[in-house]
């Protein structure tokens, strides 16, 4: 099990860069978001969606920007909110 976990962590670091750096990038974005006046007007789902989008942006900036799945995930989180708001 530990070997499998270590393999997964190594693969993720190769794809997304160092976890420490990615975490710093994402947390900096999240701090800015939480400091805006509109943050408290968001629903929990809207907040979570934005935080997940920022997480993915952090991975893109810190790792492989050509990994299409990261971009696909961003579109997915935005689509979830669009559907909640009555979009298609």
PyMOL Python script that loads the backbone (N, CA, C, O; Angstrom):
from pymol import cmd

cmd.read_pdbstr("""\
ATOM      1  N   UNK A   1       0.819  -1.187   0.000  1.00  0.00           N
ATOM      2  CA  UNK A   1       0.000   0.000   0.000  1.00  0.00           C
ATOM      3  C   UNK A   1       0.867   1.255   0.000  1.00  0.00           C
ATOM      4  O   UNK A   1       0.614   2.176  -0.777  1.00  0.00           O
ATOM      5  N   UNK A   2       1.886   1.306   0.861  1.00  0.00           N
ATOM      6  CA  UNK A   2       2.768   2.468   0.935  1.00  0.00           C
ATOM      7  C   UNK A   2       3.493   2.672  -0.382  1.00  0.00           C
ATOM      8  O   UNK A   2       3.668   3.805  -0.829  1.00  0.00           O
ATOM      9  N   UNK A   3       3.918   1.577  -1.006  1.00  0.00           N
ATOM     10  CA  UNK A   3       4.590   1.679  -2.302  1.00  0.00           C
ATOM     11  C   UNK A   3       3.653   2.284  -3.340  1.00  0.00           C
ATOM     12  O   UNK A   3       4.065   3.128  -4.135  1.00  0.00           O
ATOM     13  N   UNK A   4       2.400   1.856  -3.334  1.00  0.00           N
ATOM     14  CA  UNK A   4       1.406   2.370  -4.267  1.00  0.00           C
ATOM     15  C   UNK A   4       1.151   3.865  -4.030  1.00  0.00           C
ATOM     16  O   UNK A   4       1.046   4.643  -4.978  1.00  0.00           O
ATOM     17  N   UNK A   5       1.056   4.249  -2.767  1.00  0.00           N
ATOM     18  CA  UNK A   5       0.851   5.658  -2.431  1.00  0.00           C
ATOM     19  C   UNK A   5       2.040   6.492  -2.875  1.00  0.00           C
ATOM     20  O   UNK A   5       1.867   7.572  -3.441  1.00  0.00           O
ATOM     21  N   UNK A   6       3.233   6.005  -2.626  1.00  0.00           N
ATOM     22  CA  UNK A   6       4.433   6.728  -3.047  1.00  0.00           C
ATOM     23  C   UNK A   6       4.500   6.870  -4.564  1.00  0.00           C
ATOM     24  O   UNK A   6       4.913   7.910  -5.076  1.00  0.00           O
ATOM     25  N   UNK A   7       4.099   5.834  -5.274  1.00  0.00           N
ATOM     26  CA  UNK A   7       4.065   5.912  -6.743  1.00  0.00           C
ATOM     27  C   UNK A   7       3.078   6.981  -7.201  1.00  0.00           C
ATOM     28  O   UNK A   7       3.370   7.768  -8.102  1.00  0.00           O
ATOM     29  N   UNK A   8       1.910   6.996  -6.569  1.00  0.00           N
ATOM     30  CA  UNK A   8       0.895   7.996  -6.912  1.00  0.00           C
ATOM     31  C   UNK A   8       1.426   9.403  -6.650  1.00  0.00           C
ATOM     32  O   UNK A   8       1.273  10.294  -7.485  1.00  0.00           O
ATOM     33  N   UNK A   9       2.042   9.596  -5.504  1.00  0.00           N
ATOM     34  CA  UNK A   9       2.585  10.921  -5.172  1.00  0.00           C
ATOM     35  C   UNK A   9       3.662  11.354  -6.156  1.00  0.00           C
ATOM     36  O   UNK A   9       3.724  12.520  -6.544  1.00  0.00           O
ATOM     37  N   UNK A  10       4.501  10.421  -6.556  1.00  0.00           N
ATOM     38  CA  UNK A  10       5.550  10.733  -7.534  1.00  0.00           C
ATOM     39  C   UNK A  10       4.937  11.121  -8.878  1.00  0.00           C
ATOM     40  O   UNK A  10       5.371  12.085  -9.507  1.00  0.00           O
ATOM     41  N   UNK A  11       3.935  10.374  -9.311  1.00  0.00           N
ATOM     42  CA  UNK A  11       3.264  10.691 -10.572  1.00  0.00           C
ATOM     43  C   UNK A  11       2.604  12.067 -10.517  1.00  0.00           C
ATOM     44  O   UNK A  11       2.678  12.837 -11.475  1.00  0.00           O
ATOM     45  N   UNK A  12       1.963  12.369  -9.396  1.00  0.00           N
ATOM     46  CA  UNK A  12       1.296  13.671  -9.259  1.00  0.00           C
ATOM     47  C   UNK A  12       2.314  14.806  -9.282  1.00  0.00           C
ATOM     48  O   UNK A  12       2.074  15.844  -9.897  1.00  0.00           O
ATOM     49  N   UNK A  13       3.438  14.612  -8.620  1.00  0.00           N
ATOM     50  CA  UNK A  13       4.466  15.658  -8.614  1.00  0.00           C
ATOM     51  C   UNK A  13       5.026  15.880 -10.013  1.00  0.00           C
ATOM     52  O   UNK A  13       5.311  17.013 -10.400  1.00  0.00           O
ATOM     53  N   UNK A  14       5.182  14.811 -10.759  1.00  0.00           N
ATOM     54  CA  UNK A  14       5.660  14.949 -12.133  1.00  0.00           C
ATOM     55  C   UNK A  14       4.655  15.717 -12.982  1.00  0.00           C
ATOM     56  O   UNK A  14       5.052  16.488 -13.856  1.00  0.00           O
ATOM     57  N   UNK A  15       3.376  15.523 -12.743  1.00  0.00           N
ATOM     58  CA  UNK A  15       2.322  16.166 -13.526  1.00  0.00           C
ATOM     59  C   UNK A  15       2.037  17.588 -13.048  1.00  0.00           C
ATOM     60  O   UNK A  15       1.885  18.500 -13.860  1.00  0.00           O
ATOM     61  N   UNK A  16       1.966  17.777 -11.718  1.00  0.00           N
ATOM     62  CA  UNK A  16       1.480  19.036 -11.145  1.00  0.00           C
ATOM     63  C   UNK A  16       2.542  19.869 -10.450  1.00  0.00           C
ATOM     64  O   UNK A  16       2.242  20.960  -9.966  1.00  0.00           O
ATOM     65  N   UNK A  17       3.770  19.385 -10.389  1.00  0.00           N
ATOM     66  CA  UNK A  17       4.814  20.109  -9.672  1.00  0.00           C
ATOM     67  C   UNK A  17       4.763  19.807  -8.182  1.00  0.00           C
ATOM     68  O   UNK A  17       3.981  18.971  -7.731  1.00  0.00           O
ATOM     69  N   UNK A  18       5.600  20.494  -7.430  1.00  0.00           N
ATOM     70  CA  UNK A  18       5.685  20.212  -5.996  1.00  0.00           C
ATOM     71  C   UNK A  18       4.391  20.594  -5.297  1.00  0.00           C
ATOM     72  O   UNK A  18       3.787  21.624  -5.595  1.00  0.00           O
ATOM     73  N   UNK A  19       3.976  19.746  -4.362  1.00  0.00           N
ATOM     74  CA  UNK A  19       2.751  19.981  -3.611  1.00  0.00           C
ATOM     75  C   UNK A  19       2.859  21.259  -2.787  1.00  0.00           C
ATOM     76  O   UNK A  19       1.892  22.013  -2.681  1.00  0.00           O
ATOM     77  N   UNK A  20       4.025  21.505  -2.207  1.00  0.00           N
ATOM     78  CA  UNK A  20       4.213  22.696  -1.383  1.00  0.00           C
ATOM     79  C   UNK A  20       4.029  23.968  -2.202  1.00  0.00           C
ATOM     80  O   UNK A  20       3.369  24.906  -1.753  1.00  0.00           O
ATOM     81  N   UNK A  21       4.602  24.005  -3.387  1.00  0.00           N
ATOM     82  CA  UNK A  21       4.475  25.188  -4.232  1.00  0.00           C
ATOM     83  C   UNK A  21       3.054  25.337  -4.734  1.00  0.00           C
ATOM     84  O   UNK A  21       2.506  26.439  -4.725  1.00  0.00           O
ATOM     85  N   UNK A  22       2.450  24.245  -5.172  1.00  0.00           N
ATOM     86  CA  UNK A  22       1.073  24.306  -5.654  1.00  0.00           C
ATOM     87  C   UNK A  22       0.149  24.759  -4.537  1.00  0.00           C
ATOM     88  O   UNK A  22      -0.770  25.544  -4.771  1.00  0.00           O
ATOM     89  N   UNK A  23       0.379  24.278  -3.342  1.00  0.00           N
ATOM     90  CA  UNK A  23      -0.430  24.689  -2.204  1.00  0.00           C
ATOM     91  C   UNK A  23      -0.305  26.177  -1.916  1.00  0.00           C
ATOM     92  O   UNK A  23      -1.295  26.842  -1.610  1.00  0.00           O
ATOM     93  N   UNK A  24       0.908  26.695  -2.014  1.00  0.00           N
ATOM     94  CA  UNK A  24       1.117  28.129  -1.784  1.00  0.00           C
ATOM     95  C   UNK A  24       0.401  28.966  -2.835  1.00  0.00           C
ATOM     96  O   UNK A  24      -0.230  29.971  -2.509  1.00  0.00           O
ATOM     97  N   UNK A  25       0.496  28.555  -4.089  1.00  0.00           N
ATOM     98  CA  UNK A  25      -0.182  29.288  -5.170  1.00  0.00           C
ATOM     99  C   UNK A  25      -1.683  29.291  -4.932  1.00  0.00           C
ATOM    100  O   UNK A  25      -2.313  30.348  -4.972  1.00  0.00           O
ATOM    101  N   UNK A  26      -2.262  28.129  -4.687  1.00  0.00           N
ATOM    102  CA  UNK A  26      -3.707  28.017  -4.506  1.00  0.00           C
ATOM    103  C   UNK A  26      -4.169  28.788  -3.275  1.00  0.00           C
ATOM    104  O   UNK A  26      -5.180  29.488  -3.335  1.00  0.00           O
ATOM    105  N   UNK A  27      -3.452  28.673  -2.163  1.00  0.00           N
ATOM    106  CA  UNK A  27      -3.862  29.363  -0.945  1.00  0.00           C
ATOM    107  C   UNK A  27      -3.784  30.879  -1.087  1.00  0.00           C
ATOM    108  O   UNK A  27      -4.607  31.598  -0.519  1.00  0.00           O
ATOM    109  N   UNK A  28      -2.808  31.367  -1.837  1.00  0.00           N
ATOM    110  CA  UNK A  28      -2.732  32.810  -2.085  1.00  0.00           C
ATOM    111  C   UNK A  28      -3.957  33.292  -2.856  1.00  0.00           C
ATOM    112  O   UNK A  28      -4.548  34.316  -2.515  1.00  0.00           O
ATOM    113  N   UNK A  29      -4.333  32.554  -3.893  1.00  0.00           N
ATOM    114  CA  UNK A  29      -5.547  32.893  -4.640  1.00  0.00           C
ATOM    115  C   UNK A  29      -6.775  32.867  -3.729  1.00  0.00           C
ATOM    116  O   UNK A  29      -7.602  33.778  -3.769  1.00  0.00           O
ATOM    117  N   UNK A  30      -6.888  31.829  -2.914  1.00  0.00           N
ATOM    118  CA  UNK A  30      -8.053  31.666  -2.043  1.00  0.00           C
ATOM    119  C   UNK A  30      -8.127  32.787  -1.003  1.00  0.00           C
ATOM    120  O   UNK A  30      -9.217  33.249  -0.665  1.00  0.00           O
ATOM    121  N   UNK A  31      -6.990  33.218  -0.505  1.00  0.00           N
ATOM    122  CA  UNK A  31      -6.977  34.330   0.442  1.00  0.00           C
ATOM    123  C   UNK A  31      -7.538  35.590  -0.207  1.00  0.00           C
ATOM    124  O   UNK A  31      -8.341  36.299   0.400  1.00  0.00           O
ATOM    125  N   UNK A  32      -7.119  35.867  -1.430  1.00  0.00           N
ATOM    126  CA  UNK A  32      -7.636  37.036  -2.144  1.00  0.00           C
ATOM    127  C   UNK A  32      -9.140  36.908  -2.354  1.00  0.00           C
ATOM    128  O   UNK A  32      -9.877  37.874  -2.155  1.00  0.00           O
ATOM    129  N   UNK A  33      -9.596  35.736  -2.750  1.00  0.00           N
ATOM    130  CA  UNK A  33     -11.036  35.542  -2.968  1.00  0.00           C
ATOM    131  C   UNK A  33     -11.821  35.798  -1.689  1.00  0.00           C
ATOM    132  O   UNK A  33     -12.849  36.474  -1.712  1.00  0.00           O
ATOM    133  N   UNK A  34     -11.343  35.262  -0.584  1.00  0.00           N
ATOM    134  CA  UNK A  34     -12.072  35.380   0.682  1.00  0.00           C
ATOM    135  C   UNK A  34     -12.088  36.811   1.209  1.00  0.00           C
ATOM    136  O   UNK A  34     -12.938  37.165   2.027  1.00  0.00           O
ATOM    137  N   UNK A  35     -11.151  37.632   0.743  1.00  0.00           N
ATOM    138  CA  UNK A  35     -11.079  39.022   1.198  1.00  0.00           C
ATOM    139  C   UNK A  35     -11.983  39.958   0.390  1.00  0.00           C
ATOM    140  O   UNK A  35     -12.143  41.122   0.757  1.00  0.00           O
ATOM    141  N   UNK A  36     -12.565  39.475  -0.686  1.00  0.00           N
ATOM    142  CA  UNK A  36     -13.408  40.343  -1.507  1.00  0.00           C
ATOM    143  C   UNK A  36     -14.771  40.529  -0.865  1.00  0.00           C
ATOM    144  O   UNK A  36     -15.235  39.681  -0.102  1.00  0.00           O
ATOM    145  N   UNK A  37     -15.403  41.647  -1.183  1.00  0.00           N
ATOM    146  CA  UNK A  37     -16.714  41.951  -0.612  1.00  0.00           C
ATOM    147  C   UNK A  37     -17.770  40.921  -1.023  1.00  0.00           C
ATOM    148  O   UNK A  37     -18.665  40.613  -0.236  1.00  0.00           O
ATOM    149  N   UNK A  38     -17.677  40.392  -2.225  1.00  0.00           N
ATOM    150  CA  UNK A  38     -18.704  39.482  -2.723  1.00  0.00           C
ATOM    151  C   UNK A  38     -18.618  38.065  -2.204  1.00  0.00           C
ATOM    152  O   UNK A  38     -19.544  37.280  -2.408  1.00  0.00           O
ATOM    153  N   UNK A  39     -17.524  37.713  -1.535  1.00  0.00           N
ATOM    154  CA  UNK A  39     -17.331  36.329  -1.091  1.00  0.00           C
ATOM    155  C   UNK A  39     -18.494  35.851  -0.224  1.00  0.00           C
ATOM    156  O   UNK A  39     -18.996  34.743  -0.414  1.00  0.00           O
ATOM    157  N   UNK A  40     -18.920  36.675   0.718  1.00  0.00           N
ATOM    158  CA  UNK A  40     -19.977  36.256   1.644  1.00  0.00           C
ATOM    159  C   UNK A  40     -21.348  36.180   0.992  1.00  0.00           C
ATOM    160  O   UNK A  40     -22.288  35.656   1.590  1.00  0.00           O
ATOM    161  N   UNK A  41     -21.474  36.696  -0.225  1.00  0.00           N
ATOM    162  CA  UNK A  41     -22.742  36.604  -0.944  1.00  0.00           C
ATOM    163  C   UNK A  41     -22.881  35.292  -1.717  1.00  0.00           C
ATOM    164  O   UNK A  41     -23.952  34.984  -2.238  1.00  0.00           O
ATOM    165  N   UNK A  42     -21.808  34.533  -1.787  1.00  0.00           N
ATOM    166  CA  UNK A  42     -21.816  33.277  -2.539  1.00  0.00           C
ATOM    167  C   UNK A  42     -22.425  32.149  -1.723  1.00  0.00           C
ATOM    168  O   UNK A  42     -22.316  32.125  -0.497  1.00  0.00           O
ATOM    169  N   UNK A  43     -23.065  31.219  -2.413  1.00  0.00           N
ATOM    170  CA  UNK A  43     -23.552  30.007  -1.753  1.00  0.00           C
ATOM    171  C   UNK A  43     -22.358  29.097  -1.452  1.00  0.00           C
ATOM    172  O   UNK A  43     -21.290  29.267  -2.041  1.00  0.00           O
ATOM    173  N   UNK A  44     -22.528  28.143  -0.549  1.00  0.00           N
ATOM    174  CA  UNK A  44     -21.443  27.197  -0.288  1.00  0.00           C
ATOM    175  C   UNK A  44     -20.959  26.493  -1.568  1.00  0.00           C
ATOM    176  O   UNK A  44     -19.759  26.277  -1.740  1.00  0.00           O
ATOM    177  N   UNK A  45     -21.882  26.139  -2.456  1.00  0.00           N
ATOM    178  CA  UNK A  45     -21.481  25.473  -3.703  1.00  0.00           C
ATOM    179  C   UNK A  45     -20.680  26.408  -4.599  1.00  0.00           C
ATOM    180  O   UNK A  45     -19.720  25.974  -5.237  1.00  0.00           O
ATOM    181  N   UNK A  46     -21.053  27.675  -4.659  1.00  0.00           N
ATOM    182  CA  UNK A  46     -20.307  28.632  -5.463  1.00  0.00           C
ATOM    183  C   UNK A  46     -18.899  28.820  -4.896  1.00  0.00           C
ATOM    184  O   UNK A  46     -17.925  28.881  -5.647  1.00  0.00           O
ATOM    185  N   UNK A  47     -18.798  28.910  -3.582  1.00  0.00           N
ATOM    186  CA  UNK A  47     -17.480  29.035  -2.948  1.00  0.00           C
ATOM    187  C   UNK A  47     -16.618  27.812  -3.255  1.00  0.00           C
ATOM    188  O   UNK A  47     -15.450  27.934  -3.625  1.00  0.00           O
ATOM    189  N   UNK A  48     -17.209  26.647  -3.095  1.00  0.00           N
ATOM    190  CA  UNK A  48     -16.457  25.410  -3.337  1.00  0.00           C
ATOM    191  C   UNK A  48     -16.015  25.317  -4.794  1.00  0.00           C
ATOM    192  O   UNK A  48     -14.884  24.926  -5.081  1.00  0.00           O
ATOM    193  N   UNK A  49     -16.897  25.673  -5.699  1.00  0.00           N
ATOM    194  CA  UNK A  49     -16.558  25.643  -7.114  1.00  0.00           C
ATOM    195  C   UNK A  49     -15.371  26.560  -7.405  1.00  0.00           C
ATOM    196  O   UNK A  49     -14.423  26.163  -8.083  1.00  0.00           O
ATOM    197  N   UNK A  50     -15.428  27.774  -6.894  1.00  0.00           N
ATOM    198  CA  UNK A  50     -14.318  28.704  -7.112  1.00  0.00           C
ATOM    199  C   UNK A  50     -13.028  28.189  -6.488  1.00  0.00           C
ATOM    200  O   UNK A  50     -11.957  28.319  -7.080  1.00  0.00           O
ATOM    201  N   UNK A  51     -13.124  27.606  -5.299  1.00  0.00           N
ATOM    202  CA  UNK A  51     -11.925  27.061  -4.665  1.00  0.00           C
ATOM    203  C   UNK A  51     -11.349  25.899  -5.457  1.00  0.00           C
ATOM    204  O   UNK A  51     -10.130  25.772  -5.572  1.00  0.00           O
ATOM    205  N   UNK A  52     -12.205  25.056  -6.001  1.00  0.00           N
ATOM    206  CA  UNK A  52     -11.707  23.947  -6.817  1.00  0.00           C
ATOM    207  C   UNK A  52     -11.099  24.446  -8.124  1.00  0.00           C
ATOM    208  O   UNK A  52     -10.098  23.907  -8.596  1.00  0.00           O
ATOM    209  N   UNK A  53     -11.708  25.475  -8.705  1.00  0.00           N
ATOM    210  CA  UNK A  53     -11.150  26.070  -9.922  1.00  0.00           C
ATOM    211  C   UNK A  53      -9.767  26.635  -9.628  1.00  0.00           C
ATOM    212  O   UNK A  53      -8.838  26.450 -10.415  1.00  0.00           O
ATOM    213  N   UNK A  54      -9.628  27.321  -8.500  1.00  0.00           N
ATOM    214  CA  UNK A  54      -8.325  27.866  -8.119  1.00  0.00           C
ATOM    215  C   UNK A  54      -7.311  26.748  -7.876  1.00  0.00           C
ATOM    216  O   UNK A  54      -6.139  26.872  -8.229  1.00  0.00           O
ATOM    217  N   UNK A  55      -7.776  25.667  -7.274  1.00  0.00           N
ATOM    218  CA  UNK A  55      -6.896  24.503  -7.079  1.00  0.00           C
ATOM    219  C   UNK A  55      -6.353  24.025  -8.428  1.00  0.00           C
ATOM    220  O   UNK A  55      -5.161  23.756  -8.570  1.00  0.00           O
ATOM    221  N   UNK A  56      -7.241  23.925  -9.407  1.00  0.00           N
ATOM    222  CA  UNK A  56      -6.830  23.479 -10.737  1.00  0.00           C
ATOM    223  C   UNK A  56      -5.912  24.503 -11.402  1.00  0.00           C
ATOM    224  O   UNK A  56      -4.951  24.128 -12.073  1.00  0.00           O
ATOM    225  N   UNK A  57      -6.200  25.792 -11.223  1.00  0.00           N
ATOM    226  CA  UNK A  57      -5.322  26.835 -11.770  1.00  0.00           C
ATOM    227  C   UNK A  57      -3.928  26.709 -11.162  1.00  0.00           C
ATOM    228  O   UNK A  57      -2.925  26.831 -11.865  1.00  0.00           O
ATOM    229  N   UNK A  58      -3.871  26.466  -9.856  1.00  0.00           N
ATOM    230  CA  UNK A  58      -2.584  26.270  -9.200  1.00  0.00           C
ATOM    231  C   UNK A  58      -1.808  25.108  -9.801  1.00  0.00           C
ATOM    232  O   UNK A  58      -0.595  25.197  -9.989  1.00  0.00           O
ATOM    233  N   UNK A  59      -2.504  24.027 -10.101  1.00  0.00           N
ATOM    234  CA  UNK A  59      -1.842  22.877 -10.717  1.00  0.00           C
ATOM    235  C   UNK A  59      -1.332  23.228 -12.118  1.00  0.00           C
ATOM    236  O   UNK A  59      -0.239  22.819 -12.510  1.00  0.00           O
ATOM    237  N   UNK A  60      -2.129  23.981 -12.859  1.00  0.00           N
ATOM    238  CA  UNK A  60      -1.721  24.375 -14.213  1.00  0.00           C
ATOM    239  C   UNK A  60      -0.483  25.256 -14.159  1.00  0.00           C
ATOM    240  O   UNK A  60       0.466  25.044 -14.914  1.00  0.00           O
ATOM    241  N   UNK A  61      -0.490  26.241 -13.270  1.00  0.00           N
ATOM    242  CA  UNK A  61       0.629  27.178 -13.178  1.00  0.00           C
ATOM    243  C   UNK A  61       1.883  26.527 -12.626  1.00  0.00           C
ATOM    244  O   UNK A  61       2.995  26.910 -12.990  1.00  0.00           O
ATOM    245  N   UNK A  62       1.716  25.555 -11.757  1.00  0.00           N
ATOM    246  CA  UNK A  62       2.845  24.911 -11.099  1.00  0.00           C
ATOM    247  C   UNK A  62       3.345  23.674 -11.835  1.00  0.00           C
ATOM    248  O   UNK A  62       4.468  23.223 -11.607  1.00  0.00           O
ATOM    249  N   UNK A  63       2.517  23.129 -12.713  1.00  0.00           N
ATOM    250  CA  UNK A  63       2.870  21.874 -13.365  1.00  0.00           C
ATOM    251  C   UNK A  63       2.746  21.949 -14.872  1.00  0.00           C
ATOM    252  O   UNK A  63       3.281  22.852 -15.515  1.00  0.00           O
ATOM    253  N   UNK A  64       2.037  20.993 -15.414  1.00  0.00           N
ATOM    254  CA  UNK A  64       1.910  20.832 -16.866  1.00  0.00           C
ATOM    255  C   UNK A  64       0.707  21.621 -17.383  1.00  0.00           C
ATOM    256  O   UNK A  64      -0.431  21.192 -17.192  1.00  0.00           O
ATOM    257  N   UNK A  65       0.935  22.767 -18.036  1.00  0.00           N
ATOM    258  CA  UNK A  65      -0.184  23.565 -18.531  1.00  0.00           C
ATOM    259  C   UNK A  65      -0.883  22.945 -19.731  1.00  0.00           C
ATOM    260  O   UNK A  65      -1.948  23.414 -20.133  1.00  0.00           O
ATOM    261  N   UNK A  66      -0.309  21.910 -20.301  1.00  0.00           N
ATOM    262  CA  UNK A  66      -0.881  21.260 -21.474  1.00  0.00           C
ATOM    263  C   UNK A  66      -1.658  19.992 -21.138  1.00  0.00           C
ATOM    264  O   UNK A  66      -2.054  19.246 -22.034  1.00  0.00           O
ATOM    265  N   UNK A  67      -1.872  19.752 -19.862  1.00  0.00           N
ATOM    266  CA  UNK A  67      -2.645  18.591 -19.431  1.00  0.00           C
ATOM    267  C   UNK A  67      -4.125  18.965 -19.516  1.00  0.00           C
ATOM    268  O   UNK A  67      -4.647  19.688 -18.667  1.00  0.00           O
ATOM    269  N   UNK A  68      -4.775  18.467 -20.537  1.00  0.00           N
ATOM    270  CA  UNK A  68      -6.147  18.878 -20.853  1.00  0.00           C
ATOM    271  C   UNK A  68      -7.132  18.596 -19.726  1.00  0.00           C
ATOM    272  O   UNK A  68      -8.112  19.325 -19.574  1.00  0.00           O
ATOM    273  N   UNK A  69      -6.895  17.561 -18.938  1.00  0.00           N
ATOM    274  CA  UNK A  69      -7.825  17.199 -17.876  1.00  0.00           C
ATOM    275  C   UNK A  69      -7.995  18.327 -16.857  1.00  0.00           C
ATOM    276  O   UNK A  69      -9.090  18.511 -16.325  1.00  0.00           O
ATOM    277  N   UNK A  70      -6.945  19.073 -16.581  1.00  0.00           N
ATOM    278  CA  UNK A  70      -7.056  20.191 -15.641  1.00  0.00           C
ATOM    279  C   UNK A  70      -8.012  21.253 -16.176  1.00  0.00           C
ATOM    280  O   UNK A  70      -8.831  21.786 -15.428  1.00  0.00           O
ATOM    281  N   UNK A  71      -7.911  21.555 -17.443  1.00  0.00           N
ATOM    282  CA  UNK A  71      -8.793  22.531 -18.076  1.00  0.00           C
ATOM    283  C   UNK A  71     -10.225  22.012 -18.125  1.00  0.00           C
ATOM    284  O   UNK A  71     -11.178  22.767 -17.933  1.00  0.00           O
ATOM    285  N   UNK A  72     -10.361  20.739 -18.379  1.00  0.00           N
ATOM    286  CA  UNK A  72     -11.682  20.105 -18.409  1.00  0.00           C
ATOM    287  C   UNK A  72     -12.352  20.195 -17.033  1.00  0.00           C
ATOM    288  O   UNK A  72     -13.549  20.462 -16.932  1.00  0.00           O
ATOM    289  N   UNK A  73     -11.568  19.970 -15.987  1.00  0.00           N
ATOM    290  CA  UNK A  73     -12.102  20.049 -14.627  1.00  0.00           C
ATOM    291  C   UNK A  73     -12.595  21.455 -14.309  1.00  0.00           C
ATOM    292  O   UNK A  73     -13.644  21.617 -13.686  1.00  0.00           O
ATOM    293  N   UNK A  74     -11.848  22.476 -14.733  1.00  0.00           N
ATOM    294  CA  UNK A  74     -12.279  23.862 -14.505  1.00  0.00           C
ATOM    295  C   UNK A  74     -13.639  24.087 -15.159  1.00  0.00           C
ATOM    296  O   UNK A  74     -14.544  24.654 -14.545  1.00  0.00           O
ATOM    297  N   UNK A  75     -13.777  23.646 -16.395  1.00  0.00           N
ATOM    298  CA  UNK A  75     -15.058  23.789 -17.096  1.00  0.00           C
ATOM    299  C   UNK A  75     -16.164  23.043 -16.354  1.00  0.00           C
ATOM    300  O   UNK A  75     -17.298  23.518 -16.289  1.00  0.00           O
ATOM    301  N   UNK A  76     -15.846  21.895 -15.805  1.00  0.00           N
ATOM    302  CA  UNK A  76     -16.832  21.106 -15.078  1.00  0.00           C
ATOM    303  C   UNK A  76     -17.331  21.806 -13.823  1.00  0.00           C
ATOM    304  O   UNK A  76     -18.533  21.824 -13.560  1.00  0.00           O
ATOM    305  N   UNK A  77     -16.420  22.382 -13.048  1.00  0.00           N
ATOM    306  CA  UNK A  77     -16.840  23.084 -11.829  1.00  0.00           C
ATOM    307  C   UNK A  77     -17.691  24.308 -12.162  1.00  0.00           C
ATOM    308  O   UNK A  77     -18.656  24.599 -11.454  1.00  0.00           O
ATOM    309  N   UNK A  78     -17.348  25.022 -13.221  1.00  0.00           N
ATOM    310  CA  UNK A  78     -18.159  26.168 -13.647  1.00  0.00           C
ATOM    311  C   UNK A  78     -19.530  25.694 -14.145  1.00  0.00           C
ATOM    312  O   UNK A  78     -20.542  26.350 -13.895  1.00  0.00           O
ATOM    313  N   UNK A  79     -19.562  24.577 -14.838  1.00  0.00           N
ATOM    314  CA  UNK A  79     -20.818  24.044 -15.362  1.00  0.00           C
ATOM    315  C   UNK A  79     -21.762  23.629 -14.231  1.00  0.00           C
ATOM    316  O   UNK A  79     -22.975  23.811 -14.341  1.00  0.00           O
ATOM    317  N   UNK A  80     -21.222  23.080 -13.159  1.00  0.00           N
ATOM    318  CA  UNK A  80     -22.065  22.707 -12.020  1.00  0.00           C
ATOM    319  C   UNK A  80     -22.823  23.920 -11.485  1.00  0.00           C
ATOM    320  O   UNK A  80     -24.010  23.821 -11.172  1.00  0.00           O
ATOM    321  N   UNK A  81     -22.151  25.048 -11.380  1.00  0.00           N
ATOM    322  CA  UNK A  81     -22.811  26.260 -10.888  1.00  0.00           C
ATOM    323  C   UNK A  81     -23.775  26.794 -11.931  1.00  0.00           C
ATOM    324  O   UNK A  81     -24.870  27.241 -11.590  1.00  0.00           O
ATOM    325  N   UNK A  82     -23.387  26.754 -13.183  1.00  0.00           N
ATOM    326  CA  UNK A  82     -24.268  27.196 -14.257  1.00  0.00           C
ATOM    327  C   UNK A  82     -25.594  26.426 -14.202  1.00  0.00           C
ATOM    328  O   UNK A  82     -26.664  27.018 -14.347  1.00  0.00           O
ATOM    329  N   UNK A  83     -25.521  25.130 -13.997  1.00  0.00           N
ATOM    330  CA  UNK A  83     -26.741  24.309 -13.917  1.00  0.00           C
ATOM    331  C   UNK A  83     -27.575  24.685 -12.701  1.00  0.00           C
ATOM    332  O   UNK A  83     -28.802  24.726 -12.789  1.00  0.00           O
ATOM    333  N   UNK A  84     -26.932  24.962 -11.565  1.00  0.00           N
ATOM    334  CA  UNK A  84     -27.678  25.355 -10.364  1.00  0.00           C
ATOM    335  C   UNK A  84     -28.395  26.689 -10.580  1.00  0.00           C
ATOM    336  O   UNK A  84     -29.457  26.932 -10.006  1.00  0.00           O
ATOM    337  N   UNK A  85     -27.813  27.536 -11.400  1.00  0.00           N
ATOM    338  CA  UNK A  85     -28.389  28.857 -11.648  1.00  0.00           C
ATOM    339  C   UNK A  85     -29.400  28.842 -12.790  1.00  0.00           C
ATOM    340  O   UNK A  85     -29.890  29.890 -13.212  1.00  0.00           O
ATOM    341  N   UNK A  86     -29.703  27.660 -13.279  1.00  0.00           N
ATOM    342  CA  UNK A  86     -30.717  27.528 -14.336  1.00  0.00           C
ATOM    343  C   UNK A  86     -30.159  27.505 -15.729  1.00  0.00           C
ATOM    344  O   UNK A  86     -30.909  27.573 -16.703  1.00  0.00           O
ATOM    345  N   UNK A  87     -28.843  27.409 -15.840  1.00  0.00           N
ATOM    346  CA  UNK A  87     -28.232  27.303 -17.173  1.00  0.00           C
ATOM    347  C   UNK A  87     -28.444  25.927 -17.755  1.00  0.00           C
ATOM    348  O   UNK A  87     -29.111  25.088 -17.151  1.00  0.00           O
ATOM    349  N   UNK A  88     -27.896  25.697 -18.891  1.00  0.00           N
ATOM    350  CA  UNK A  88     -28.101  24.434 -19.606  1.00  0.00           C
ATOM    351  C   UNK A  88     -27.079  23.399 -19.236  1.00  0.00           C
ATOM    352  O   UNK A  88     -27.117  22.282 -19.753  1.00  0.00           O
TER     353      UNK A  88
END
""", "prot")
cmd.dss("prot")
cmd.show_as("cartoon", "prot")
cmd.util.cbc("prot")
cmd.orient("prot")
